[in-house]
C-alpha cells in the first residue's frame, strides 16, 4: 500500500496550523485532529480496496508479429467485484520493438462486473525472439487516499517473422482475380504444361505453337490451347546470409527483402503443388529443409527463416553448393538470393552457381539499389552531383557485367528494385512453369 498524491497534499496542509500554535493551543489541537482524520480515512480506504484476485488482466496479441508492420496489442481488464475501481495500467512491451505507448500509464475506471480494454501498437524493426514482461496495476482506493500495486504475471515470448503482408495480399488478390494489381499476371497460373485443359482466345504474347489451327478455322479467329501447369516440380530456395546481405536499401537490410520474396515464392509454389525446399548459409550451412509439398512446408520454412540474421562472414558458396549436391540430386529450380557487385569479386559465386547446371535450373535473385538508380539518373548541377552520378553509373555497369556473365553461363537472373522484387520473382517462376524450362 502507498499513499496517493491527494493524501500527501492533505498531510502537508495539516502543518499550516502549526504556524499559529504559539498564538493559541487550539491550532495544535486542530493539527492533531487533522492528522487523525487523515489516518482514519487512509485505513478506511485501505480496507475498501478491492482484493487482487478480483481484477483479471488478459493480453491479446498476434500469434506472430510481422516485420515493419503495425501489430495491435490489446490489454483487457475485468473487474470481478461489484464495486467500481479506478486504476493505472503499466505494460511492459518487448525490448527492441518500437511501440506507441506513452510514458504515462493507461488510466481508466472499470465498473463493477465490467471490462475495459487498453490498446497500443508494436512495429518491429527486426526479426527474432522477443518477450513481453509482466503487467502492473496501480489500484486507487475509493476515497482516493491510498493505492495498491498489483503485479499480473503475463510475461510471454513473442516471435517476429518476415513481413507476411505480401502473402496475404497475394492470396486476397488471387481470390478476387486481381493479381494484376499486385504486378502478377493471373493468366500465368494456368501455365502451359503438357496436359490439355481448354481452348481460349489467342493473346498477343502467346507462343505460335499454342495456336489450335482447326479451332481457329472453325471460329474465324485465332484460338490458343490452354494446358495445365506442370505439377510436383522441385523448388529450392537458397539464401545467402553473408556479409553482402547486410547492406541496406532505404534503411532495411537486403536480407529482409530476400526473405519476404522467398516466403511469397514458397507460398505460390505450393499453390501449384510444387515441392519447396530451403538452404540458408553464410560461412557454413545454417538450415536445410528438403523439398516437400503443402502448407505445412510453408509454415516450416517460415519457422526456419524467422530468426535468420545476416552476418559479417564471407559466404562459402563452394561448401553450400557441395552440401546441396550431396543431399538432393533431383532436378530442381534452385533460386539463390544473393548480391553481386562486380564480375571480379563475384567470380567464385558465378562459377559455383553455373556449376549446378545442367543438373538444376538455377536462378540468381539480386536487389537493385534504387538509390544507385536515382544517383545515376540525376542532373549534373554541382561537382558533387557529377561525382555521385559517375560512381553510381560505374557501380551499375559493374553489376550489369556480373549479371551478363551469369546469363551467359545459363543462369536465370532476377535483378529488381526492392518494391518490385517479389512480383518479378513470382512472374519469372510462373514463366518457367509456362515454358516448361524446368
C-alpha positions in Angstrom: 0.0 0.0 0.0 1.2 3.5 -0.8 -0.4 6.9 -0.2 -1.8 8.9 -3.1 -0.7 12.3 -4.1 -4.1 13.7 -2.7 -3.3 12.2 0.7 0.2 13.6 0.8 -1.1 17.1 -0.1 -3.7 16.9 2.6 -1.0 15.8 5.0 1.2 18.8 4.1 -1.7 21.1 4.6 -2.0 19.8 8.1 1.2 21.6 9.0 -0.2 25.0 8.4 -2.0 25.3 11.8 1.4 24.7 13.5 2.5 28.1 12.3 -0.1 29.6 14.7 0.4 27.1 17.6 2.3 29.7 19.6 -0.7 32.0 19.4 -3.3 29.6 20.7 -3.3 25.9 21.7 -6.4 25.5 19.6 -4.3 25.3 16.4 -2.1 22.5 17.8 -5.3 20.5 18.7 -6.6 21.2 15.2 -3.4 19.7 13.7 -3.7 16.6 15.8 -7.4 16.2 14.7 -6.5 16.8 11.1 -3.8 14.1 11.1 -6.1 11.7 13.0 -8.8 12.1 10.4 -6.3 11.5 7.6 -5.1 8.3 9.2 -8.7 7.1 9.7 -9.5 7.9 6.0 -6.4 6.1 4.8 -7.2 3.0 6.9 -10.8 3.0 5.7 -9.7 3.4 2.1 -7.2 0.6 2.5 -9.9 -1.8 3.7 -12.2 -0.7 0.8 -9.5 -1.6 -1.8 -10.6 -4.5 -4.0 -8.7 -7.8 -3.5 -6.0 -8.5 -6.0 -7.8 -11.6 -7.3 -10.9 -9.5 -8.2 -9.0 -8.0 -11.1 -8.1 -10.1 -14.2 -5.9 -9.0 -17.0 -5.5 -10.6 -20.4 -3.1 -9.7 -23.2 -4.4 -10.3 -26.7 -1.6 -10.1 -29.3 -1.0 -11.6 -32.7 0.5 -15.1 -32.6 3.1 -13.9 -35.0 4.3 -10.3 -35.3 5.2 -9.2 -38.8 8.3 -7.2 -39.5 7.8 -3.4 -40.3 4.1 -3.7 -40.0 1.8 -2.3 -37.2 0.6 -5.0 -34.9 -2.2 -4.3 -32.4 -1.9 -5.4 -28.8 -5.0 -5.3 -26.5 -5.0 -5.5 -22.7 -8.3 -6.5 -21.3 -9.1 -5.7 -17.6 -12.0 -7.4 -16.0 -13.4 -6.3 -12.6 -15.0 -9.3 -10.8 -16.1 -7.2 -7.8 -19.5 -5.4 -7.7 -18.0 -2.0 -6.9 -16.2 0.2 -9.4 -12.5 0.6 -9.4 -10.1 3.3 -10.7 -6.6 2.1 -11.8 -3.5 2.8 -13.7 -2.1 0.1 -16.0 1.6 -0.2 -16.7 2.5 -2.5 -19.6 6.0 -4.0 -20.2 6.4 -4.3 -24.0 9.2 -6.3 -25.6 12.6 -4.6 -25.5 13.8 -3.8 -29.0 10.4 -3.3 -30.6 9.1 0.2 -31.2 5.6 1.0 -29.7 3.2 3.9 -29.5 3.0 3.5 -25.7 3.3 6.9 -23.9 5.5 7.3 -20.9 2.3 7.8 -18.8 0.3 4.7 -18.0 -3.2 3.9 -19.1 -5.7 5.5 -16.6 -9.3 4.4 -16.5 -12.1 3.2 -14.4 -13.9 -0.1 -14.6 -17.4 -0.5 -13.3 -18.4 -3.5 -11.2 -18.7 -6.7 -13.1 -17.5 -5.0 -16.2 -14.5 -4.9 -18.6 -12.2 -2.3 -20.1 -9.6 -2.6 -22.9 -6.4 -0.6 -23.4 -4.9 -0.7 -26.9 -1.4 0.1 -28.2 0.6 -1.0 -31.2 4.0 -2.6 -31.9 6.1 -2.0 -35.0 9.1 -4.5 -35.1 12.2 -3.4 -37.0 14.0 -6.7 -36.8 13.1 -10.4 -36.7 13.8 -12.9 -33.9 12.7 -13.8 -30.4 11.4 -11.2 -28.0 9.3 -11.2 -24.8 6.6 -9.3 -23.1 7.0 -8.5 -19.4 4.5 -8.5 -16.6 1.6 -6.1 -16.3 1.3 -3.8 -13.2 -1.9 -2.3 -11.9 -2.0 0.6 -9.6 -5.4 0.4 -7.9 -6.7 3.6 -6.4 -8.9 3.5 -3.3 -12.5 4.7 -3.5 -11.7 7.7 -1.2 -8.5 8.4 -3.2 -6.3 8.2 -0.1 -4.2 5.1 -0.8 -3.4 2.8 -3.7 -2.1 -0.8 -4.1 0.2 -2.1 -6.8 -0.8 -5.4 -8.2 1.5 -7.4 -10.4 0.0 -9.7 -13.0 2.4 -12.4 -14.3 1.9 -12.0 -18.0 5.4 -12.5 -19.3 5.3 -14.3 -22.6 7.7 -14.9 -25.5 6.8 -13.5 -28.9 8.4 -14.0 -32.3 8.8 -11.5 -35.1 8.5 -13.1 -38.6 9.3 -11.6 -42.0 6.6 -9.4 -43.4 3.7 -11.7 -44.2 1.6 -9.0 -45.7 2.7 -9.9 -49.3 1.4 -13.4 -48.9 -1.9 -12.2 -47.5 -2.1 -9.7 -50.4 -1.4 -12.4 -53.0 -4.0 -14.7 -51.5 -6.6 -12.0 -51.5 -5.8 -10.8 -55.0 -5.9 -14.4 -56.3 -9.3 -15.0 -54.7 -10.6 -11.8 -56.3 -8.9 -12.4 -59.6 -6.9 -9.2 -59.3 -3.4 -10.4 -59.4 -2.5 -7.8 -62.0 -2.9 -5.1 -59.3 0.0 -6.8 -57.4 2.1 -6.9 -60.6 1.5 -10.6 -61.3 -0.3 -11.9 -64.4 -3.1 -14.2 -63.2 -3.2 -16.0 -66.5 0.2 -17.4 -66.0 -1.1 -19.5 -63.1 -2.8 -21.8 -65.7 0.5 -22.3 -67.4 1.4 -24.3 -70.4 2.2 -27.8 -69.3 1.8 -31.0 -71.3 -1.8 -31.9 -70.5 -4.6 -30.2 -72.5 -7.1 -28.2 -70.4 -9.2 -26.0 -72.7 -9.3 -23.5 -75.6 -9.3 -19.7 -75.2 -8.8 -16.7 -77.4 -5.3 -16.1 -78.6 -3.4 -13.4 -76.8 -0.6 -11.3 -78.4 2.1 -12.7 -76.1 1.1 -16.4 -76.7 3.6 -18.6 -78.5 2.7 -19.6 -82.0 2.9 -23.3 -81.2 -0.1 -22.9 -78.8 -2.5 -21.9 -81.7 -5.1 -24.5 -82.5 -5.4 -24.0 -86.2 -8.5 -26.3 -86.7 -10.4 -24.5 -83.9 -9.3 -21.1 -85.3 -10.6 -22.0 -88.7 -14.0 -23.1 -87.3 -14.4 -19.9 -85.2 -12.9 -17.5 -87.7 -10.4 -16.1 -85.2 -7.2 -17.3 -83.6 -7.7 -19.7 -80.7 -5.0 -21.0 -78.4 -4.7 -24.2 -76.5 -4.7 -23.9 -72.7 -2.6 -26.5 -70.8 -2.5 -27.5 -67.2 0.5 -26.4 -65.2 3.2 -29.0 -64.7 2.8 -30.4 -61.2 5.1 -31.6 -58.4 8.3 -29.9 -59.6 11.0 -29.1 -57.1 12.0 -25.6 -56.0 14.9 -25.0 -53.6 15.3 -21.6 -52.0 19.0 -20.9 -51.3 19.6 -17.8 -49.2 23.0 -16.2 -48.8 23.2 -14.8 -45.2 26.7 -13.5 -45.6 28.1 -10.0 -45.3 26.8 -8.6 -48.6 23.2 -9.1 -47.4 23.9 -6.7 -44.5 23.8 -3.8 -47.0 20.7 -1.6 -46.6 18.2 -0.2 -49.0 16.1 2.6 -47.6 17.1 1.6 -44.1 16.2 -2.1 -44.4 18.8 -4.8 -44.8 18.8 -6.7 -48.1 18.2 -10.0 -46.4 14.8 -8.8 -45.2 13.7 -8.2 -48.8 15.1 -11.6 -49.8 13.2 -13.4 -47.0 9.9 -11.7 -47.9 10.3 -12.6 -51.6 11.4 -16.2 -50.7 8.3 -16.7 -48.5 6.0 -15.4 -51.2 7.5 -17.7 -53.8 7.2 -20.7 -51.4 3.6 -19.9 -50.9 2.9 -19.5 -54.7 4.8 -22.7 -55.5 2.8 -24.8 -53.0 -0.4 -23.4 -54.6 0.7 -25.1 -57.9 1.5 -28.3 -56.0 5.3 -27.9 -56.4 7.7 -29.1 -53.7 9.7 -26.4 -52.0 12.9 -26.7 -50.0 15.3 -24.3 -48.2 19.0 -23.9 -47.8 20.4 -21.0 -45.7 24.2 -20.5 -45.4 26.9 -18.0 -44.7 30.4 -19.4 -44.0 28.6 -22.6 -43.2 25.2 -24.2 -43.8 22.7 -22.9 -41.2 19.5 -24.6 -42.2 18.4 -27.2 -44.7 14.9 -28.4 -45.5 14.4 -30.9 -48.3 11.6 -30.1 -50.8 8.1 -31.0 -49.7 4.6 -30.1 -50.7 1.8 -28.3 -48.9 1.0 -25.6 -46.5 2.9 -27.3 -43.7 6.1 -26.9 -45.7 5.4 -23.1 -46.0 5.0 -22.9 -42.2 8.2 -25.0 -41.7 10.1 -22.6 -44.0 8.6 -19.6 -42.1 9.7 -21.1 -38.8 13.2 -21.7 -40.2 13.5 -18.1 -41.5 12.1 -16.0 -38.7 15.4 -15.8 -36.8 17.9 -15.8 -39.7 20.4 -13.0 -39.4 22.9 -11.8 -42.0 26.4 -12.0 -40.6 29.8 -10.4 -41.4 31.1 -13.8 -42.5 32.2 -14.4 -46.1 29.7 -16.7 -47.7 31.0 -20.1 -48.7 29.3 -20.9 -52.0 31.5 -23.9 -52.7 30.6 -25.5 -49.4 26.9 -24.7 -49.7 26.6 -26.0 -53.2 28.5 -29.2 -52.3 26.2 -29.6 -49.4 23.2 -29.3 -51.7 24.5 -31.7 -54.3 25.3 -34.3 -51.7 21.7 -34.2 -50.3 19.5 -33.5 -53.3 20.0 -34.9 -56.8 16.6 -34.5 -58.4 16.3 -31.8 -61.0 15.1 -28.6 -59.4 14.7 -24.9 -59.8 17.4 -23.5 -57.5 16.5 -19.9 -56.6 19.5 -18.2 -55.0 19.1 -14.9 -53.2 22.4 -13.2 -53.3 24.2 -9.9 -54.1 26.7 -9.2 -56.9 28.9 -6.1 -57.0 31.1 -6.7 -60.0 32.4 -9.6 -62.2 35.7 -9.9 -60.4 34.6 -10.1 -56.8 31.6 -12.3 -57.8 33.6 -14.7 -60.0 33.5 -17.5 -57.5 29.8 -17.0 -56.8 29.1 -17.1 -60.5 31.2 -20.1 -61.1 29.5 -22.1 -58.3 26.0 -21.2 -59.4 26.8 -22.1 -63.0 28.3 -25.4 -61.9 24.9 -26.6 -60.7 23.8 -26.7 -64.4 22.7 -28.8 -66.2 21.5 -30.9 -63.2 19.4 -28.0 -62.0 17.9 -24.9 -63.4 19.5 -22.0 -61.4 18.1 -18.5 -60.9 20.1 -15.7 -59.2 17.9 -13.1 -57.4 19.6 -9.8 -56.6 18.3 -6.5 -55.3 18.9 -3.4 -57.4 19.5 -0.4 -55.1 17.1 2.4 -56.1 19.4 4.9 -54.6 22.0 4.0 -57.2 19.4 4.3 -59.9 18.4 7.8 -58.8 22.0 8.9 -58.5 22.8 7.6 -62.0 19.8 9.5 -63.5 20.2 12.8 -61.6 21.1 16.0 -63.4 24.6 17.3 -63.0 24.4 20.7 -61.3 27.4 20.6 -58.9 30.7 18.8 -58.8 29.4 16.6 -56.0 26.4 15.5 -58.2 28.7 14.8 -61.1 30.9 12.6 -58.9 27.9 10.8 -57.4 26.5 10.2 -60.9 29.8 8.9 -62.2 30.3 6.5 -59.3 26.7 5.2 -59.5 27.0 4.6 -63.2 30.3 2.7 -62.7 28.7 0.5 -60.0 25.7 -0.2 -62.1 27.9 -1.1 -65.1 30.0 -3.5 -62.9 26.7 -5.1 -61.8 25.5 -5.5 -65.3 28.7 -7.2 -66.3 28.3 -9.7 -63.5 24.7 -10.3 -64.5 25.8 -10.8 -68.1 28.3 -13.4 -67.0 25.6 -15.3 -65.1 23.2 -15.2 -68.1 26.0 -16.4 -70.5 26.5 -19.4 -68.2 22.8 -20.3 -68.4 21.7 -18.9 -65.0 18.4 -17.0 -64.9 18.7 -13.5 -63.4 16.1 -11.5 -61.5 17.6 -8.1 -60.7 14.8 -5.9 -59.4 14.2 -2.9 -57.1 13.1 -3.8 -53.6 9.4 -2.8 -54.2 9.2 -5.0 -57.3 11.3 -7.9 -56.3 8.6 -10.3 -55.0 6.3 -9.7 -58.0 9.1 -10.0 -60.6 10.3 -13.2 -58.9 6.9 -14.8 -58.9 6.4 -13.8 -62.6 9.8 -15.4 -63.5 8.8 -18.6 -61.7 5.5 -18.8 -63.5 7.2 -18.1 -66.8 9.5 -21.1 -66.1 6.4 -23.2 -65.5 4.7 -21.9 -68.7 7.7 -22.6 -70.9 8.5 -26.0 -69.3 12.1 -24.8 -68.8 12.5 -26.9 -65.7 
